[in-house]
Amino acid sequence: MRKISPLLIIGLSCVAFYPRPAEALIMSAPKPKFAYKDVSGKKQSVEIVDKYQPKKIVRPLAKIDSKIDPKLCRAATIAQERANAHSHSLCWRFVKEALVAAGVIRSRPTTLLAKQAGQELVNNYGFKKLPVSDPYQAPIGAVLVYGAKRAAGHVEIRTQDGFVSDFRSKTPSRRPLIGVFAKA
């Protein structure tokens, strides 16, 4: 028993004098700021963000365009209901089926490659190419066609909060946008 007491006292004193960070100094230190001059030449400063932001910056929701066929909104809903969580490389097939099921087109398009979808929709089904170059600005129900050099391309329909083909996505395809198509 006598041997344990000195060891216990030595152990407790080591813990008591163990160096810890000075929390008071950390709490009172000013946050670093970035200084700059604005357009008028006035000095401005803002706090530097050094922590991860858990919420992503989200693009605004899509809007319904009264000039396009309301059946396209129904096609977007149908495609969203039938979509998978991940791609199965069947984007043009799913978009074709959604357009037929919503009554936007009467027969199934015959092109095989997704990058040819826009041309067929314009030539055979009365679609028009919209003057939109940003996928986020496309109205709900618009068909977005993307190209690829050696691949089949990609087709998706704009929904209120994202894009859908054979899978759902909050962001558009990274492929080059060929065009945004809708039926008046």
Z-matrix of the N, CA and C atoms (Angstrom, degrees):
N
C 1 1.444
C 2 1.532 1 111.44
N 3 1.325 2 115.81 1 -35.90
C 4 1.453 3 119.26 2 -177.92
C 5 1.526 4 111.03 3 -69.04
N 6 1.355 5 118.56 4 -30.04
C 7 1.453 6 120.63 5 -179.10
C 8 1.538 7 111.50 6 -74.48
N 9 1.297 8 118.82 7 -27.65
C 10 1.454 9 122.39 8 -178.86
C 11 1.530 10 111.02 9 -73.56
N 12 1.313 11 118.30 10 -37.45
C 13 1.462 12 121.89 11 -177.13
C 14 1.525 13 112.52 12 -59.91
N 15 1.344 14 120.83 13 -47.88
C 16 1.473 15 118.75 14 178.90
C 17 1.523 16 111.93 15 -65.04
N 18 1.338 17 117.77 16 -36.87
C 19 1.468 18 119.92 17 177.99
C 20 1.523 19 111.27 18 -65.61
N 21 1.312 20 116.99 19 -38.71
C 22 1.451 21 121.46 20 178.53
C 23 1.528 22 110.93 21 -64.89
N 24 1.294 23 117.58 22 -42.32
C 25 1.467 24 122.66 23 179.88
C 26 1.531 25 109.86 24 -65.39
N 27 1.306 26 117.50 25 -42.95
C 28 1.467 27 120.96 26 179.69
C 29 1.535 28 110.02 27 -64.99
N 30 1.327 29 116.76 28 -43.18
C 31 1.466 30 121.06 29 179.12
C 32 1.516 31 112.48 30 -61.66
N 33 1.331 32 117.09 31 -45.29
C 34 1.466 33 120.95 32 179.67
C 35 1.529 34 111.71 33 -65.78
N 36 1.326 35 116.91 34 -36.90
C 37 1.467 36 118.18 35 178.86
C 38 1.527 37 111.19 36 -69.54
N 39 1.335 38 117.75 37 -32.98
C 40 1.467 39 120.34 38 176.47
C 41 1.525 40 110.86 39 -64.84
N 42 1.314 41 115.95 40 -41.67
C 43 1.460 42 120.45 41 179.12
C 44 1.521 43 110.26 42 -65.87
N 45 1.299 44 117.62 43 -38.83
C 46 1.463 45 121.50 44 -178.05
C 47 1.527 46 111.73 45 -66.70
N 48 1.316 47 116.94 46 -35.01
C 49 1.459 48 120.10 47 -177.48
C 50 1.529 49 113.34 48 -99.77
N 51 1.311 50 117.69 49 9.38
C 52 1.466 51 121.81 50 178.46
C 53 1.529 52 109.54 51 -65.43
N 54 1.335 53 118.70 52 130.15
C 55 1.475 54 119.47 53 -176.29
C 56 1.532 55 111.88 54 -68.79
N 57 1.312 56 115.18 55 132.35
C 58 1.466 57 122.86 56 177.62
C 59 1.515 58 108.75 57 -122.11
N 60 1.344 59 117.93 58 155.41
C 61 1.472 60 118.83 59 177.87
C 62 1.528 61 111.04 60 -64.91
N 63 1.286 62 115.12 61 146.08
C 64 1.456 63 120.45 62 -179.73
C 65 1.526 64 108.23 63 -77.87
N 66 1.324 65 116.03 64 94.18
C 67 1.467 66 120.94 65 -176.57
C 68 1.527 67 111.79 66 -66.27
N 69 1.297 68 117.15 67 -33.58
C 70 1.467 69 119.56 68 -179.37
C 71 1.525 70 110.68 69 -64.64
N 72 1.325 71 117.36 70 -37.35
C 73 1.454 72 120.19 71 179.08
C 74 1.520 73 111.45 72 -68.85
N 75 1.322 74 117.18 73 -37.42
C 76 1.460 75 121.22 74 179.65
C 77 1.521 76 110.74 75 -66.16
N 78 1.305 77 117.37 76 -42.41
C 79 1.457 78 121.35 77 -177.36
C 80 1.534 79 111.75 78 -67.77
N 81 1.329 80 117.69 79 -32.90
C 82 1.456 81 119.53 80 -175.58
C 83 1.534 82 113.05 81 -91.83
N 84 1.333 83 118.62 82 -8.48
C 85 1.463 84 120.44 83 -178.82
C 86 1.527 85 110.01 84 -69.02
N 87 1.335 86 116.59 85 137.00
C 88 1.469 87 118.41 86 179.58
C 89 1.535 88 110.29 87 -70.35
N 90 1.318 89 115.18 88 149.53
C 91 1.462 90 120.16 89 179.08
C 92 1.525 91 108.66 90 -75.21
N 93 1.336 92 116.80 91 141.58
C 94 1.471 93 118.62 92 -179.33
C 95 1.526 94 110.81 93 -66.71
N 96 1.324 95 115.38 94 145.46
C 97 1.460 96 121.04 95 -178.35
C 98 1.521 97 110.66 96 -125.74
N 99 1.325 98 114.34 97 150.62
C 100 1.459 99 121.95 98 176.48
C 101 1.525 100 107.16 99 -103.53
N 102 1.330 101 116.66 100 123.37
C 103 1.465 102 121.37 101 -177.89
C 104 1.527 103 109.76 102 -103.02
N 105 1.317 104 116.21 103 141.95
C 106 1.463 105 122.30 104 179.31
C 107 1.524 106 108.91 105 -155.45
N 108 1.334 107 115.89 106 167.75
C 109 1.462 108 121.29 107 174.99
C 110 1.516 109 108.49 108 -106.58
N 111 1.337 110 116.94 109 133.03
C 112 1.469 111 120.03 110 178.97
C 113 1.520 112 110.18 111 -81.74
N 114 1.319 113 117.11 112 -173.67
C 115 1.462 114 122.72 113 -175.65
C 116 1.522 115 112.03 114 -59.21
N 117 1.314 116 116.48 115 -36.44
C 118 1.466 117 119.69 116 -178.19
C 119 1.529 118 112.87 117 -81.60
N 120 1.346 119 118.25 118 -2.34
C 121 1.452 120 121.85 119 179.30
C 122 1.513 121 113.81 120 91.67
N 123 1.318 122 118.00 121 2.24
C 124 1.456 123 122.60 122 -179.32
C 125 1.526 124 109.58 123 -80.79
N 126 1.328 125 117.63 124 138.73
C 127 1.464 126 121.43 125 179.17
C 128 1.530 127 109.47 126 -74.10
N 129 1.321 128 114.94 127 132.04
C 130 1.470 129 122.04 128 177.98
C 131 1.524 130 107.82 129 -127.75
N 132 1.330 131 117.19 130 160.25
C 133 1.459 132 120.94 131 174.09
C 134 1.522 133 109.49 132 -148.05
N 135 1.311 134 114.49 133 148.03
C 136 1.460 135 121.23 134 178.02
C 137 1.522 136 108.45 135 -135.10
N 138 1.344 137 116.01 136 154.48
C 139 1.458 138 120.09 137 177.94
C 140 1.522 139 109.60 138 -70.38
N 141 1.315 140 115.59 139 143.63
C 142 1.462 141 121.14 140 177.28
C 143 1.523 142 108.35 141 -83.22
N 144 1.317 143 115.83 142 127.92
C 145 1.463 144 121.12 143 178.81
C 146 1.520 145 107.23 144 -85.05
N 147 1.331 146 115.97 145 119.32
C 148 1.457 147 119.35 146 -178.43
C 149 1.527 148 112.81 147 -123.33
N 150 1.302 149 117.06 148 11.12
C 151 1.463 150 120.53 149 179.15
C 152 1.516 151 109.80 150 -119.23
N 153 1.316 152 115.64 151 151.92
C 154 1.455 153 122.87 152 178.53
C 155 1.522 154 109.90 153 -65.91
N 156 1.324 155 116.20 154 134.29
C 157 1.459 156 121.46 155 176.96
C 158 1.520 157 108.33 156 -93.78
N 159 1.332 158 120.05 157 114.50
C 160 1.463 159 120.94 158 -174.85
C 161 1.528 160 114.30 159 -67.19
N 162 1.308 161 119.03 160 -27.36
C 163 1.462 162 120.92 161 -179.02
C 164 1.517 163 109.69 162 -96.58
N 165 1.337 164 116.04 163 127.46
C 166 1.452 165 120.12 164 177.63
C 167 1.521 166 110.11 165 -72.06
N 168 1.304 167 115.59 166 151.79
C 169 1.455 168 119.76 167 173.61
C 170 1.523 169 106.29 168 -75.08
N 171 1.302 170 116.95 169 123.30
C 172 1.451 171 122.14 170 -173.96
C 173 1.523 172 109.66 171 -107.70
N 174 1.312 173 116.26 172 140.41
C 175 1.460 174 121.50 173 176.82
C 176 1.522 175 109.12 174 -70.64
N 177 1.317 176 117.77 175 157.20
C 178 1.464 177 120.01 176 179.61
C 179 1.523 178 111.37 177 -65.04
N 180 1.307 179 115.27 178 156.81
C 181 1.462 180 121.35 179 179.21
C 182 1.522 181 110.31 180 -67.17
N 183 1.329 182 116.15 181 150.73
C 184 1.464 183 121.20 182 178.53
C 185 1.524 184 109.40 183 -73.61
N 186 1.313 185 115.01 184 158.00
C 187 1.466 186 120.83 185 -179.39
C 188 1.514 187 110.00 186 -115.57
N 189 1.323 188 115.06 187 156.29
C 190 1.454 189 121.11 188 175.75
C 191 1.521 190 107.84 189 -84.18
N 192 1.317 191 116.21 190 128.77
C 193 1.462 192 121.82 191 177.80
C 194 1.526 193 107.42 192 -96.81
N 195 1.312 194 117.45 193 121.05
C 196 1.468 195 121.44 194 -177.19
C 197 1.527 196 112.39 195 -68.95
N 198 1.325 197 118.03 196 -15.01
C 199 1.470 198 121.28 197 -178.39
C 200 1.532 199 112.57 198 -80.86
N 201 1.326 200 117.71 199 -20.08
C 202 1.465 201 118.74 200 -178.46
C 203 1.521 202 111.00 201 -96.53
N 204 1.318 203 116.00 202 160.98
C 205 1.466 204 124.12 203 -176.90
C 206 1.534 205 110.22 204 -59.68
N 207 1.348 206 119.17 205 126.77
C 208 1.464 207 121.05 206 179.72
C 209 1.531 208 113.07 207 -64.77
N 210 1.326 209 117.04 208 -17.95
C 211 1.463 210 119.67 209 177.77
C 212 1.523 211 111.13 210 -66.40
N 213 1.331 212 117.35 211 -22.74
C 214 1.467 213 120.20 212 177.98
C 215 1.531 214 111.07 213 -66.53
N 216 1.332 215 117.25 214 -33.30
C 217 1.467 216 120.29 215 175.30
C 218 1.522 217 110.05 216 -64.69
N 219 1.325 218 115.32 217 -39.35
C 220 1.470 219 120.28 218 177.16
C 221 1.531 220 110.09 219 -65.45
N 222 1.322 221 117.59 220 -39.09
C 223 1.470 222 121.11 221 177.36
C 224 1.524 223 110.51 222 -61.90
N 225 1.329 224 117.41 223 -39.35
C 226 1.466 225 120.84 224 177.69
C 227 1.522 226 110.88 225 -62.89
N 228 1.326 227 116.58 226 -41.12
C 229 1.459 228 120.99 227 178.83
C 230 1.524 229 110.89 228 -65.85
N 231 1.322 230 117.27 229 -43.96
C 232 1.467 231 121.41 230 179.03
C 233 1.531 232 110.35 231 -61.81
N 234 1.324 233 116.60 232 -45.52
C 235 1.465 234 120.52 233 179.38
C 236 1.526 235 110.78 234 -62.05
N 237 1.320 236 116.44 235 -38.43
C 238 1.456 237 120.62 236 179.89
C 239 1.530 238 111.21 237 -66.47
N 240 1.332 239 116.44 238 -39.33
C 241 1.465 240 120.47 239 179.15
C 242 1.525 241 111.84 240 -66.86
N 243 1.320 242 117.73 241 -34.29
C 244 1.460 243 122.05 242 -175.97
C 245 1.530 244 113.54 243 -90.90
N 246 1.304 245 117.58 244 -9.30
C 247 1.468 246 121.47 245 -173.45
C 248 1.529 247 112.10 246 -70.81
N 249 1.324 248 113.98 247 151.81
C 250 1.457 249 122.10 248 175.90
C 251 1.529 250 108.95 249 -91.55
N 252 1.324 251 114.93 250 172.47
C 253 1.464 252 119.23 251 176.71
C 254 1.520 253 111.38 252 -74.75
N 255 1.337 254 116.60 253 -31.61
C 256 1.467 255 121.60 254 -178.81
C 257 1.522 256 109.65 255 -130.78
N 258 1.305 257 115.87 256 160.11
C 259 1.461 258 121.49 257 -177.97
C 260 1.524 259 112.31 258 -66.96
N 261 1.333 260 114.56 259 142.47
C 262 1.456 261 122.00 260 173.41
C 263 1.530 262 109.45 261 -118.29
N 264 1.329 263 116.21 262 14.20
C 265 1.469 264 123.94 263 -178.77
C 266 1.525 265 112.22 264 59.47
N 267 1.324 266 116.17 265 38.47
C 268 1.465 267 122.57 266 178.76
C 269 1.528 268 110.48 267 -127.59
N 270 1.319 269 117.50 268 36.68
C 271 1.463 270 121.24 269 -173.40
C 272 1.525 271 112.33 270 -60.62
N 273 1.321 272 119.36 271 -49.37
C 274 1.461 273 122.27 272 -176.35
C 275 1.514 274 110.37 273 -66.22
N 276 1.321 275 118.23 274 -36.15
C 277 1.465 276 121.26 275 178.04
C 278 1.532 277 110.73 276 -63.48
N 279 1.314 278 118.01 277 -45.78
C 280 1.462 279 121.61 278 -179.43
C 281 1.528 280 111.42 279 -66.50
N 282 1.331 281 117.25 280 -39.28
C 283 1.467 282 120.52 281 179.18
C 284 1.527 283 109.73 282 -67.08
N 285 1.331 284 118.21 283 -42.17
C 286 1.475 285 122.07 284 177.22
C 287 1.526 286 110.20 285 -57.14
N 288 1.346 287 116.06 286 -48.54
C 289 1.463 288 120.67 287 -177.92
C 290 1.528 289 111.81 288 -63.75
N 291 1.322 290 117.57 289 -37.48
C 292 1.466 291 120.72 290 178.52
C 293 1.526 292 110.93 291 -67.60
N 294 1.339 293 117.59 292 -40.29
C 295 1.466 294 121.02 293 179.32
C 296 1.528 295 111.21 294 -65.96
N 297 1.330 296 117.71 295 -39.98
C 298 1.471 297 121.29 296 178.21
C 299 1.524 298 110.25 297 -69.31
N 300 1.338 299 117.91 298 -44.45
C 301 1.464 300 121.76 299 -178.43
C 302 1.529 301 112.26 300 -63.54
N 303 1.316 302 117.58 301 -32.15
C 304 1.465 303 121.11 302 179.55
C 305 1.520 304 112.33 303 -82.86
N 306 1.326 305 117.66 304 -10.05
C 307 1.454 306 120.95 305 179.89
C 308 1.519 307 113.78 306 83.54
N 309 1.320 308 117.48 307 15.44
C 310 1.460 309 120.92 308 178.76
C 311 1.521 310 109.50 309 -71.40
N 312 1.328 311 116.29 310 -40.27
C 313 1.466 312 122.08 311 176.45
C 314 1.524 313 108.17 312 -127.51
N 315 1.333 314 116.35 313 152.32
C 316 1.469 315 120.21 314 -175.60
C 317 1.517 316 113.63 315 -87.52
N 318 1.323 317 116.88 316 -34.20
C 319 1.458 318 119.59 317 -178.81
C 320 1.517 319 109.57 318 -123.82
N 321 1.304 320 115.30 319 159.50
C 322 1.461 321 121.80 320 -177.75
C 323 1.531 322 110.40 321 -75.59
N 324 1.339 323 118.73 322 129.49
C 325 1.469 324 120.51 323 176.62
C 326 1.530 325 111.60 324 -58.87
N 327 1.330 326 115.70 325 151.83
C 328 1.460 327 120.30 326 -173.38
C 329 1.524 328 114.36 327 -102.23
N 330 1.317 329 118.72 328 -12.12
C 331 1.469 330 119.19 329 -178.89
C 332 1.524 331 110.33 330 -65.56
N 333 1.314 332 115.43 331 148.30
C 334 1.459 333 120.59 332 -178.89
C 335 1.526 334 112.77 333 -94.36
N 336 1.311 335 116.48 334 -37.12
C 337 1.457 336 120.46 335 -175.93
C 338 1.529 337 111.43 336 -89.48
N 339 1.311 338 114.86 337 138.52
C 340 1.464 339 120.31 338 -178.66
C 341 1.528 340 111.93 339 -64.40
N 342 1.322 341 117.78 340 -33.84
C 343 1.470 342 119.77 341 -178.11
C 344 1.530 343 112.50 342 -69.86
N 345 1.343 344 118.26 343 -11.90
C 346 1.462 345 122.96 344 176.93
C 347 1.529 346 112.05 345 -93.71
N 348 1.329 347 117.46 346 -2.89
C 349 1.460 348 122.07 347 -174.79
C 350 1.520 349 112.93 348 -61.05
N 351 1.310 350 117.65 349 -44.16
C 352 1.463 351 120.95 350 -177.05
C 353 1.512 352 112.49 351 -60.55
N 354 1.311 353 116.69 352 -45.30
C 355 1.467 354 120.62 353 -179.56
C 356 1.526 355 111.13 354 -62.92
N 357 1.336 356 117.27 355 -41.50
C 358 1.462 357 119.60 356 179.47
C 359 1.525 358 111.67 357 -68.39
N 360 1.321 359 117.31 358 -40.32
C 361 1.464 360 120.02 359 178.63
C 362 1.528 361 111.02 360 -62.17
N 363 1.316 362 117.93 361 -37.94
C 364 1.468 363 121.82 362 179.16
C 365 1.531 364 110.32 363 -71.34
N 366 1.312 365 117.63 364 -47.94
C 367 1.466 366 121.87 365 -174.75
C 368 1.524 367 113.68 366 -70.75
N 369 1.329 368 118.81 367 -38.63
C 370 1.465 369 121.44 368 -170.27
C 371 1.529 370 115.69 369 -111.37
N 372 1.333 371 118.06 370 -18.35
C 373 1.466 372 118.63 371 -171.41
C 374 1.524 373 114.73 372 -125.57
N 375 1.304 374 119.37 373 9.04
C 376 1.460 375 122.14 374 174.20
C 377 1.515 376 115.75 375 78.67
N 378 1.309 377 118.90 376 17.36
C 379 1.460 378 121.76 377 176.79
C 380 1.525 379 108.87 378 -78.55
N 381 1.319 380 115.53 379 158.30
C 382 1.461 381 121.76 380 175.89
C 383 1.518 382 108.33 381 -128.03
N 384 1.321 383 115.17 382 147.44
C 385 1.457 384 120.36 383 176.17
C 386 1.522 385 108.61 384 -79.83
N 387 1.325 386 117.07 385 124.71
C 388 1.461 387 122.26 386 -179.21
C 389 1.534 388 109.95 387 -84.87
N 390 1.337 389 117.21 388 149.50
C 391 1.470 390 120.28 389 179.04
C 392 1.538 391 111.52 390 -80.12
N 393 1.314 392 116.01 391 59.35
C 394 1.461 393 122.01 392 -177.88
C 395 1.526 394 108.18 393 -122.79
N 396 1.318 395 117.11 394 129.04
C 397 1.463 396 120.29 395 178.72
C 398 1.530 397 112.48 396 -112.08
N 399 1.327 398 117.15 397 -11.76
C 400 1.466 399 121.95 398 178.16
C 401 1.526 400 108.69 399 -106.34
N 402 1.333 401 119.09 400 120.16
C 403 1.461 402 120.67 401 -179.06
C 404 1.524 403 113.66 402 -56.99
N 405 1.330 404 117.67 403 -30.81
C 406 1.466 405 120.74 404 179.74
C 407 1.531 406 111.97 405 -68.55
N 408 1.327 407 118.26 406 -21.78
C 409 1.457 408 122.01 407 -179.69
C 410 1.526 409 112.75 408 -88.21
N 411 1.323 410 117.75 409 -4.45
C 412 1.467 411 121.42 410 -179.76
C 413 1.526 412 109.87 411 -67.80
N 414 1.341 413 117.99 412 141.52
C 415 1.467 414 120.09 413 178.35
C 416 1.530 415 110.86 414 -73.77
N 417 1.311 416 116.25 415 161.69
C 418 1.471 417 121.70 416 178.77
C 419 1.525 418 108.78 417 -59.92
N 420 1.324 419 115.94 418 132.59
C 421 1.455 420 121.61 419 178.67
C 422 1.512 421 114.31 420 93.49
N 423 1.314 422 118.77 421 -10.97
C 424 1.465 423 121.26 422 179.64
C 425 1.526 424 109.57 423 -67.79
N 426 1.330 425 115.52 424 145.57
C 427 1.463 426 121.81 425 179.03
C 428 1.525 427 107.19 426 -97.46
N 429 1.318 428 116.24 427 121.90
C 430 1.454 429 122.26 428 179.87
C 431 1.521 430 108.91 429 -103.22
N 432 1.319 431 116.63 430 127.88
C 433 1.470 432 122.17 431 -177.67
C 434 1.522 433 108.31 432 -115.74
N 435 1.326 434 115.12 433 130.05
C 436 1.459 435 121.92 434 -178.84
C 437 1.520 436 109.45 435 -117.72
N 438 1.315 437 116.04 436 145.55
C 439 1.454 438 121.48 437 179.98
C 440 1.510 439 111.91 438 -98.22
N 441 1.324 440 114.32 439 172.51
C 442 1.458 441 122.80 440 174.80
C 443 1.517 442 107.13 441 -159.45
N 444 1.320 443 117.44 442 146.35
C 445 1.463 444 120.40 443 -176.89
C 446 1.527 445 112.11 444 -65.25
N 447 1.321 446 116.33 445 -56.56
C 448 1.466 447 119.56 446 -175.78
C 449 1.521 448 112.98 447 -113.92
N 450 1.311 449 118.31 448 -1.24
C 451 1.465 450 121.33 449 -177.58
C 452 1.524 451 110.29 450 -104.54
N 453 1.321 452 115.76 451 179.24
C 454 1.459 453 121.84 452 -176.47
C 455 1.523 454 113.36 453 -76.00
N 456 1.330 455 118.35 454 -15.40
C 457 1.460 456 120.98 455 -176.49
C 458 1.520 457 110.68 456 91.92
N 459 1.312 458 116.06 457 -162.43
C 460 1.470 459 120.77 458 -179.01
C 461 1.524 460 108.91 459 -153.43
N 462 1.328 461 115.89 460 145.84
C 463 1.467 462 122.88 461 176.11
C 464 1.521 463 107.19 462 -131.16
N 465 1.339 464 116.47 463 140.22
C 466 1.462 465 120.81 464 175.71
C 467 1.518 466 109.66 465 -150.41
N 468 1.318 467 115.69 466 161.45
C 469 1.461 468 122.68 467 178.96
C 470 1.520 469 107.63 468 -110.47
N 471 1.322 470 116.75 469 137.85
C 472 1.469 471 121.83 470 178.75
C 473 1.517 472 109.19 471 -77.34
N 474 1.327 473 116.47 472 129.48
C 475 1.456 474 122.56 473 174.18
C 476 1.524 475 108.10 474 -110.02
N 477 1.306 476 116.65 475 179.33
C 478 1.462 477 119.26 476 -176.78
C 479 1.525 478 111.81 477 -62.47
N 480 1.320 479 117.37 478 -39.31
C 481 1.464 480 119.50 479 -176.01
C 482 1.524 481 114.27 480 -119.64
N 483 1.336 482 117.66 481 16.32
C 484 1.458 483 118.63 482 179.57
C 485 1.511 484 112.49 483 176.08
N 486 1.321 485 114.97 484 -144.05
C 487 1.454 486 122.48 485 -175.22
C 488 1.523 487 108.03 486 -140.04
N 489 1.340 488 116.63 487 147.95
C 490 1.457 489 119.68 488 -177.57
C 491 1.523 490 110.30 489 -143.44
N 492 1.307 491 116.15 490 141.46
C 493 1.469 492 123.44 491 171.27
C 494 1.528 493 105.33 492 -142.11
N 495 1.321 494 118.45 493 -107.75
C 496 1.459 495 119.28 494 171.70
C 497 1.529 496 110.49 495 -89.06
N 498 1.334 497 116.57 496 -1.66
C 499 1.461 498 122.89 497 175.28
C 500 1.523 499 109.11 498 -147.87
N 501 1.337 500 116.68 499 161.35
C 502 1.455 501 122.67 500 179.50
C 503 1.525 502 109.71 501 -95.20
N 504 1.339 503 115.90 502 145.39
C 505 1.458 504 120.25 503 178.67
C 506 1.530 505 109.22 504 -150.83
N 507 1.314 506 115.80 505 144.03
C 508 1.469 507 121.04 506 175.61
C 509 1.522 508 111.33 507 -83.07
N 510 1.328 509 116.64 508 -18.35
C 511 1.461 510 121.33 509 -178.52
C 512 1.523 511 110.44 510 -118.78
N 513 1.323 512 117.59 511 151.43
C 514 1.473 513 119.75 512 178.83
C 515 1.523 514 111.16 513 -75.21
N 516 1.308 515 115.40 514 170.16
C 517 1.455 516 121.44 515 178.15
C 518 1.529 517 110.33 516 -63.27
N 519 1.327 518 116.47 517 150.90
C 520 1.465 519 120.93 518 178.58
C 521 1.516 520 111.74 519 -85.85
N 522 1.319 521 117.79 520 -5.37
C 523 1.468 522 121.05 521 179.49
C 524 1.531 523 109.62 522 -69.57
N 525 1.335 524 117.55 523 162.31
C 526 1.477 525 119.25 524 178.38
C 527 1.533 526 111.28 525 -68.64
N 528 1.313 527 116.39 526 131.35
C 529 1.456 528 122.49 527 -178.34
C 530 1.526 529 110.38 528 -75.08
N 531 1.335 530 116.25 529 122.21
C 532 1.463 531 121.06 530 175.88
C 533 1.522 532 110.10 531 -81.38
N 534 1.331 533 116.02 532 -44.01
C 535 1.456 534 119.22 533 179.64
C 536 1.510 535 113.02 534 179.92
N 537 1.328 536 114.50 535 165.35
C 538 1.461 537 123.52 536 176.09
C 539 1.516 538 106.13 537 -113.94
N 540 1.335 539 117.24 538 124.67
C 541 1.459 540 122.46 539 -173.51
C 542 1.520 541 110.62 540 -121.82
N 543 1.346 542 115.29 541 142.32
C 544 1.460 543 121.82 542 177.51
C 545 1.523 544 108.73 543 -150.89
N 546 1.313 545 114.49 544 159.61
C 547 1.464 546 121.11 545 179.54
C 548 1.525 547 108.22 546 -104.58
N 549 1.321 548 116.49 547 132.62
C 550 1.459 549 120.42 548 -178.12
C 551 1.521 550 111.80 549 -80.08
